[in-house]
């Protein structure tokens, strides 16, 4: 009986010293930190995509719409666009034969 009492007393004393927060508060903090990390990653991706699209507009004949279409088709860099096969570039909506010819001149 005394051992039960002592073990109960230890559990009460050590719980209050070790954790002052309830488990629910811990879960809320963990969830909040996950949300913050997700928002940061999303913002970073959005900023990077805008920068990459702006970089693609530096290519001759590539405007904002075609740059966005190229980016969404998987051509993330100017090197990727220049090195791409003509058929792959023509498959992107908004990219015509004249633009492909201009881009292929850069590769020569």
Rosetta blueprint (number, residue, H / E / L):
1 X L
2 X H
3 X H
4 X H
5 X H
6 X H
7 X H
8 X H
9 X H
10 X H
11 X H
12 X H
13 X H
14 X H
15 X H
16 X H
17 X H
18 X H
19 X L
20 X L
21 X L
22 X L
23 X H
24 X H
25 X H
26 X H
27 X H
28 X H
29 X H
30 X H
31 X H
32 X H
33 X H
34 X H
35 X H
36 X H
37 X H
38 X H
39 X H
40 X H
41 X H
42 X H
43 X H
44 X H
45 X H
46 X H
47 X H
48 X H
49 X H
50 X H
51 X H
52 X H
53 X H
54 X H
55 X H
56 X H
57 X L
58 X L
59 X L
60 X L
61 X L
62 X L
63 X L
64 X H
65 X H
66 X H
67 X H
68 X H
69 X H
70 X H
71 X H
72 X H
73 X L
74 X L
75 X L
76 X L
77 X L
78 X H
79 X H
80 X H
81 X H
82 X H
83 X H
84 X L
85 X L
86 X H
87 X H
88 X H
89 X H
90 X H
91 X L
92 X L
93 X L
94 X L
95 X L
96 X L
97 X H
98 X H
99 X H
100 X H
101 X H
102 X H
103 X H
104 X H
105 X H
106 X H
107 X H
108 X L
